[in-house]
Structures are given as C-alpha cells and as structure tokens.
C-alpha cells in the first residue's frame, strides 16, 4: 500500500473560521503496531482564526518544516495566540519550539498531566500554559468559546478533547482515528474506512476500553456534527455509526470473561510500544486487557485490577540499572495480591542493559508463578519482527488462559448439530504470507471459490491466528493447495504449535513469489491472491480475495480433502 509520493500538507476549510492542515505521509510512518497495515497516515492539525487565533495539535518533527511553510502562507504565524494540545508527545517538541521561536507570546492550552509533560518535553519551566480540567473555557471570539473535556487513558494520561459550539466540531485527538492516507478530507462513503477504523480501535483503544466508555459518556452531552480527529479522514458522514461501533467494541472488551492486567511504565515510549503489541495479541484472542500505566495509576487501582484478572503481564524499562520506582511499587502490589496460580509475563526495553527485566522475572519465578511466554527483552526501538513476536506472545498468553478455563472437556460428546456441521468438507490448504520482516502461515480447510470474474475465493481466518494480521485489505497471500498422498507431513508441520516469532518455513521446501509470499514446492497447486474485503464472522474473519496468478505444480495429483468428526474440532 505504500507509495513514493513525497510528504505534503493538504489545507482545506472545514467550517466557519476553521481549516484543517493534514500533514500526509503516504508510506508507513513508524514501527508501532497500529501502523502495521502500512497505508500511510495523516497528522491532522487545525487552525481557528477569529478575534484570537489558535492551532490545535501541531504535527511531529518529521513534518515541522513543511507544516510551518503551509501555515506561513496562510496567516501571520507571529501573531498566533494559542496552541491547544490534545496530548503531549515528545516528537512534537521540535515543532513547538519552532512555533515559539516565531511567536514567543504563545500560550499553550492542555490538561494538567499535559502541562507536566510539555515543560519536560520543551525543557522550559517558564512556559505560558492554561491548564484545562473540564470546567474552564477559552473564548476566541465570534462564538468560538471553546470547551474542554479531559479523556485520559493509560497510554495517553493527558488526553484532552476540545469542543467548539460555534461550529459544533469536536476535536477528538486519538479517538475516532484511522491510519490511512488519501486525498479525501471527509469520510464520504465511510464504509470503506470500516476496516481501518476497527483495526485502529483494536490496537489503540481496546486495551483502554473502560476509559473509552467513560470518554464516550462525557462526549455524549455535546451536539456534534463532526469529529476532527488526529489521524485519517474527518468523521462526518459516518459519525453516528462510528460512535455506536466504539460503544459496542468497548463493551465487547469490558464484558469479556477473562481479563489480563497489563502493567507497565515507559521512559522513551519503547516499552509502551511493546505493551501495545502484546495487548493486541491478547485482545485478538478474545481476552480483555486492563492496561495500567503505573506512573499514573493509584496503588489501589492496580491491586483491584490484579485481583480480578486471570493473569498479569509486567513491562519495564531499565534506568540506571534499575526498574523505575512506580514499577517496583507495582511489582510489590502484584506479589502481595496475585495468587501464584495466575499466569505471568514479563517484557521490557533497554538501552545498554536490561537488569529491570531480569529482576522482575527473578522475583516472579522465586514466588512460584508460571510464565505464559518467554520473557521479552528488546534493545532500543522495536522493529516489525519484534512487534510480531510481541503480538504472538500475547496471543499465546491468552490461549493458555482460555485452556485453563475451558468449561467443555474433550470427553464430552459432540452434539448432533456439531457432528453434522463437521461433515462439510473442504480442500486442505496452507495459507502463506509475508510483508517486510513479518511472515506467517496457517493450515486451512475453510476455503471456497466465490467468483468467476474476477476469479476469487473466500477463506475463514480465526481472529487469534498469527497470520490474521497479514490478511487485511490490500495484503497479498499464497494459497497452497495440498496434494493427497504427501499432505500429511505438511499438515503435521503447520498444525504444530510455533513459538512467538518462530519461522514457520524453516523445515519445509519453499520458494517466494515476486511479492515475497512463500510457495510450498510440495503442494499440488498454488494461487497468489490479493485481499479485497473482510467481514467479521463470529470468531473468524471471512476474507474475500481475488486470484492474481497461480500454477498447477503436479498434473496428475489429487486435491487433499479434510474430513472432520465435529464442527468444534479441526
């Protein structure tokens, strides 16, 4: 999905006295799990010009120069009155310093945690800052009397939404976004963004579902005609539907039977990135996550979360050879609260050494806890392969919890309906996919031809499959159709459990297509496919893909077919 288009800033009027400046990156912007679909993104900033002028959410340093040029072409930046920050990210510091250099009189507007972060990010204790706690307003004139709604969550403890009653625009910061880049400013034909918005929610919001529900309750009081979000197209045409979806997706998480307490602190954002990838793996397997940034969480809240959880995962950076004090405090709470039959996990990032991770692992091991995945240690920034490992580790952790809680035992006979459904027969295939440093595969028999022109097929992919992340719209994969007679070896290989990040192709004969997806050379035939659409179907995604190329590898072979005894067994 990436393109070689240069980065640019798209400026467009969206309401009275109000313009959007969309800093656009057409290729993948960062190594974080929510960017994994590689559809580019927009960093949305807003300019309100009334009696007073205000900028909302200037972009990060990769856009500083082109953003300032776009601003200076349209108004006198040296006369700027306010910069409103939905959250303070250290990568915005360069842009904010550049604005201060042009207009030193700027007053910043943010939440109380935002003010602390801002002074640290700009290394300036004397900034002019107005702190908004929820009751204060900011009058820019001509009816633009802005109101502010703090909507904190563990990842963005300083998140602040802004409402303009004159235009009925709600500036939602991280809420209601999508990482997709294009020319469309608004979401006309909003259904085309459903998959991107759902993926964004699953990565960024699902671990904070309780806080998202609280934010939705607060925002419901405002008459809104548009969400001016931080990323992707503005939410206008699909506003009602997306608001409803956020509520439903959040409730799916908060009502889940099993919960994992994910406790972490992050010095430079790297440990938080790992936490997010692990959380994504847990939630995609149908287990909820209670995300806890222990730097901003009261001890009693940590204790309650651990108490009600089926398992817990702790992440820490290493600072001066130690875990930060909030992590040490949280570890003490865990050891005194969690019975040692709860599943545990440990991860962390570090610059030169990883003593904090070893310390946490040692304490939990000595206390008799079992671990749901091998401890994850990451030096400096994670890459795509590391994020895949974290996501798969999270899924393994969730599946281990589900196994211990499984009500149904294998000794219970299948019902007649399950036996009947199990008689639906499908060809035995292996789906293989690769994108960049990430690759995966799965055995599949729920495959059916879906169209003649263009030739297309559907395949059911379980939500907790590792390969699921590589089957989004625009991705390519290879469907390897197995051959009767030699299929048992490949079937056995791809049915075995793989460790997080383990190479699925290390012990099989394979070659690559031009797009990089592996072809199993012992297969009967292969089809290279491009995903066109996905539909959520219970515990699976139903993926529709068109066939771009293919080849029969054995003219005399017969397709291997899989016979099942029950709908609940492979």
N, C-alpha and C positions, 0 to 999 in steps of 0.2 A: 504493500500500500504506500510505501514511501516514494518520494519524488525528489528530483534535483532542483525544484523551484527554490529561488532564494527567499530568505525570510523577509517579510514585509509587514507594514502596518496598514490595515484597512480601516478607514474612518467613515462613519455613517451616522446621520441624525436619527435618533430613535424616539424622541419626544420633545416637548417644549424646552428650549434652552439646554438640551441634553444630547450628547454624542457619545458613541462608543468608539474606542480605539482598540482594534483587535490585532495584537501582535501575533503573527501567524508563523508557526513552524510546520512545514509540510512533511517533515520526516520525524522519526521518533526523537523526543526531546531529552528524556532522562532514563536511567536504569532504575525504574520503580515499577512495581507490579501493575499499577493502574495504567501505565503507558504501554503495556506489553502487546496490545493489538497493533501497534505501530502505524496508526492512522494520522499521526501528527497531532497538533493541538493548537488552540488559541489561548493566549493570555489576555483576558478581557479587562480593559480599563475604561473608566467613564469620566466624562468632563461635563460638569454643570456650570453654565455661565449665566449668572443672574447679577443682582447687586454685588454679591460676593461670588467668587469662583472657587470651585472645589474639584479636585481629582479624586476618584475612588480607585484604589488598588492599582498603582503603577506596576509594571511587569518586572521580572528579574533581570539580572545583569546581562544575559545573552541578548536582550532586546534594548538595553539602555540607549544606545546611540540612535538607532532608527526611531525609537519611541519619542525621544526628545526632539528630533528633527520634525516628526509629524506634528507634535504639539506646537512647536515654534512657528510652523507655517500657518497655524490657525488662531492663535491668540497670544497675547503678551505674557509669556510664562513668568517674567519678572514681577508681574502683578498678582500672582497666584496667592490666594488666601489660605486655603485648607487642603490637606492631603488626608483622606479618610482611608483607614486600613482595616479590611475585613479580618486579616490576620497578619502577623509579622513573620516573614520568612527571611532568614539571613541572606538569601540570594537576592533580595530586593535592596540590600543596603547600598549597593553601587548606584542604583537609580535614584534612591532617596538622597544620597549625598550630592549627586549631580543636580537634582532639583534645588537643594538647599544652597548650592553654590550660585545658582541663577537667582533664586528668590529666598534670601536668608530670613525673611519675615514669616515664612510658612508656619502655620500652626497645625500640628498633627492631631488627628482625631482617632481614638482607638479604645479598646477595652482596658481595664486595669492590668490584666496579665500582658496585654499587648504593649502597654507603656513600659513595663519592665523589660520586655524583650526588645523593644525599639531602642531604649537607651543603651542596652548591651550591644545590639547589632551596629548602631552608629557610633559606639564608643564616645557618647556625648551625654553627660548627665544634665545638661542645661537646655535641653530641647523644650520648645513651647508645645505643650501637649494638653489637650482637653480629654479627660477620661469619661467615657460614657458607660454608665452602669445600668441603663434601662429607662430612667425617668427623664433624663435631660434631652433637650432638642437643640438643633443648630439651624438658625434662620438665615438662609442665603438671599431672602427677598423674593417678591413676586409669587408668594405661595409655596416656595420650596423650603418649608420648615421641616427639616429632616428629623426623623425619629430613629431610635437605635434599639436593637434587640440583641442582647448577648445570647449566643447559642453555642456554648463551649462543648467540646468533646475531648476525650483523652489525647487524640492526635493534635488537635488544634484547640488548646485550652483557652486561647484568646479570641476565638471566632466571634465576629460581630456582624450582624446584618443591619442594613440601613434602608429605611422606607421614606419615600418622597410622596407626600399626599397630593402634591400638585399634579404629578404625572402618574400616580398610582403604580410606580415601579418599585419593586422590592429587590434590593441589591443583596444577593444571597451568598456571596463568597464561594465556599466549596460546595454548598448544597446545590443540587439540581444540575450539575455539570455533566460534561462528556468530553473525553479526549478524542476529538475528531476535528480535522481542519478542512475548510472548504470556503467557497465564496458566499454561501448563504448566511446572512446575518441572523435572520429569524428562523423558526423551526416549521416553516410551511411543509406540509406532508410529513408531519412529525413522526409518523410510524417508522420512517426509515432510520430514525435515531434510537428506536427502542432497544436494540441490542447493545449499542454503545452506552446508553444511559444505564441499562441494567448492569452491565459489566463494571462501569464506574461505581455504581452503588455497592455492588458486591465487594469490590476491592477497598473502597474508601469508607463506606458508611455502615456496612453490615456489622463490623466489629464494635460499632458505637450505636447499635440500634436503639438502645434505651434513651440515649441522649438525642438521637434523631427524632424519636417520638415526642420528647419534651419540646424540641425546637418546632416541630410541626404544630403542636398545641399553641405555642406562643405566636407563631406566624398566622394562624388561622383567624386571628382577630382583625387582620388588615384587609381592606378591599384592594385586591391586586389584579392588575391587568397584564403584568409581565414580570417574569423573573429575570433579572440581569445578573447572570451567574459569572463565575470566574473563568470557566473554560467551555468552549464549544458554542453552538448556536443559542441565541436567547430563547427562553421558553415563553411562548405567547400562544400559539395555536394549540399546543398540547398541554397547556398549563393544568387544567382540571385533571386530565388523565395521569400526568406525571405526579401530581400531588397525591392522588389516590394510590398510585403504584408505590410511592415512597412509604405510605402508611401501611400498605399490605406487605411489602417486603420487610419492613421493620417488625411488624407483628409476627411474621414467619420466624424471625430470629428470637424475639423475646418470648415466644410461646414454645420454643423447642424443648424437648425432653431433657437433653443433655447440654451442659454448658462447660466451657473451659475458661478459666481465669488466665488471661494473658497479661502478665505483669512485666513492665519494662521501664527503663529510663534511657534517654538518648542524648549524648553530648553534642554530636555534629549531624544528627539525622540518620546516620547509617544503621544504628540499632533499631530505630523506628521503622526503617525500610524493611529490615529483616522481619520485624514483628508483623508488619502489614502482609508480607508474603506468607508467613506461617498462618496468620488469621484467615487469609484467602483459602488456603488448603483445608483448614478446619471447617469453615462455613460451607464450602462447596460439597463437603461430605455429609451435610445435614446436621451438623453440631453447631450450637451457638457459641459465640465468643463474647466474653465480657472483657473488653480491653481496658487496661488500667495503666495510665502513666503515673508511676508512683511519686514523681516530683510534684504532682498537682492533686494528689488524692489523699484524703484523710485516712489514718490507720484503721478506723472502724469500718470504712467503706471497703478497704482491702480485705479485712477479716470476713465481712459478710459475703463478699464475692467468692473468696476461697471456700468458705463454709458450704455454700450452695453448689459449688462446682463439682463435676465428676473428675476433673483433673486440672492441673495448672502448668503453665509454661512461664519461665522467668528469663528475661533478657537483660544484659548489662554491657555497657562499655567498660573499658579499663582506663582509669585516670590515675596517673602516678602510681601504678602497680596495684590499685585497689578498685573495688566497686564503689560507685558514689554512695554517699550516706543514705539517700532515700531507698536505694536498692537493698542495702544492708538491713535497714529497718523493715522493709517489706519481706525479706527473707526470714527475719526473726518472727514476723507475724505468721508466715506460712508454716514454719516449723512448729509453732505453738498451736496452730489451728487445724491444719490438714492432717487427717489420719494417714498413715503411711501405706494404706491400700489404694490411695489416689494416684493416678498416673502422673508422672512429672516429665518435664522437658526443660532443657537449658540451651540458650544461644547467646551470642554476643559478638560485637565487632571491636577491633582494637587497632592501634597504630603500630606499636612496637612490640607489645607483649599482651598476653591475654589472661593475666592472673585472676581477674574477676570471674571469668567463666569457669576456670578450674576450681576456684574457691566455692562457688555456688554448687557446682556438680559434686564436689567432695562432701560438702555439708549434707546434701540430699542423699547421697549414696550411704554415708555413715548413718543416716537416720532410717535407712531401710526402704527408701522409695524405689519403685520400678520406673524405668525411663521409656517413654513412648517413641523416641527416636534418638539416634546417636547425637551427642552434643555438637552443636554447630558453632564453629569459630571462623570468623571472617576478618581478614586483614584489609583495612581501608574500605573503599566503596565496594559494594556487591556488584556483580555483573549479571547478565541474563542467566547463565548457567547456575549461579549461586541462588538466584531468586527461584528458579525451577526446583532446585534442591529443597529450599525452604518450603515452597508450596507443597511438594510431595511429602515432606516430613510432617507438615500439618495434617495432610490427608491421612497418612499412616496413623498419626496420633488419634484422630477422630475415629478411624475404623477400629482401632484397638479398643477404644472406649465402648463403641457400639457392640463389639463382640462380647464384652463382659456383661453388657446389659440386655443381650438378646433374650427376649421372652420365649420365642419359639426355639425349640431344640430340634436337632436333626432326627431325633427318634419319633417326632410327631409325624403321622402320615399326611401326605398332601391331600387336599380336598379334591373332589371330582372335577371341580371347575379348574383348579390348578393343573390337574393331570391333563384335562382336555386342551387348555391353552398351550401346555408344553408340547403338544403334538404338532404345533405349527413348525414347519421345517424350513430352515434357511441354509444357503450355501455357507461354507466355512471359509472365512477370510481373515486377513490381518491388515488392519489399517496402520499405515506408517506415515509419519510427518516429521518435517524438520524446518526450523526457521532460525537462522543465525546459529547461535550456540546451543539452542534448545532442540531436542529431538525426543520422540516417544513413539509408542506403538501399542496396539491392543488387539486381542483376538475378538472377532465379531461374527455373529451369525444373523443378526437382525438387519439384513440388507435387502433392499427391493428396488427393482427398476421403477422409476417414477415418471419418465417422459421419453418420447421418441425424438422430438425435435424441439430443443436440442436434446441429445441423449443425456439422461440424468438419472440419478438414483437417490434414495434416502437411506440413511444409516442411523441407528439409535446409539447414542453415546451416553453412558451413565455420567451423571454430574460429577461423581467423585473420581472419574478416570483421570490419570495424569495427562493423557493426550487431549483431553477436552479443551484445554487452553489453546491448542493448535487447530481447532476446528471452528473458528469464528468466520463470519462472512469475510471473504477475500482471501482466506488461507487456502493453501493447496495441500493435498494429501494424495497418497497412493493407496488404492485398494488392491491388495494381493489376494487373488482367488486361489485357494489351496487345492491340491490335486489328491484325489483318492489314491491311497496306497502309500504315499510318503508324507501324509499330512500329520501323522501322529507326533513325529518329532518336533515339527514347528508348533503344533498345538500345545504340546507339553512345555516347550520353551517359553511361549508367550502367556501361558497360564500361571507360570511360577511367580511368586512374589519378588518384585525388584525393590532394592533399597532406594531411598531418595537420591535422585540424580544419577542412578546407575545406568550404564549404557545398555540399552535393550538389544543392540545389534552386535555385541562383542563376539558372540559364539555362533552366528549364523552367516551364511553366504549372502551378500547383498552388494548392490551397486546403486548409484544415485541417478535420479533424473536431473534435468537441467536446473530445476528449481531446488534440488537438494534432497528431496524426499527419497528414502531408501526403497529399492525394488528387491524383493526376495527372489533370488535366482532359481530357487527350487519350487516356485509357485507354478500353477498351471497357466495363469494369465495375470496381467496387471492392468489397472486403469488409473491414469493420473487425472485427478479431479480438482475442481475449484468450487469452494463453498459459496453458494448463492444466498442461502437463507437458513434460519434456525427457528425452531418452535419448541417452547418448553412443554414437555410431556411427562408430568409426574416426576419420577426420579431420574429421568433421562432428558437429553436434548435430541430432538429429531432434526437431523442435519440434511438439507437438500443440496446436492452438488451436481454440477454438470461435468461430463467427461470431456477432457481436452485431448487426450491421446491414450493409447493403450496397445497391448500386443498379446497375442496368444503365444505362450512360450513352449507349449507341448501340444502338437496337433492331435495326438492320439489319447491324451489324458482325459479323465472324467472328473467333474467337479466333486469335491468332498462335501458331504452333507452332514449336518449335525442333528442327531436325534436326542431329545431331552425327555426325561420322565415326568418333569413337573415345570410349571411356569416360574417357580421360585428357585430353581437350580439351573446352573449353566449346563 
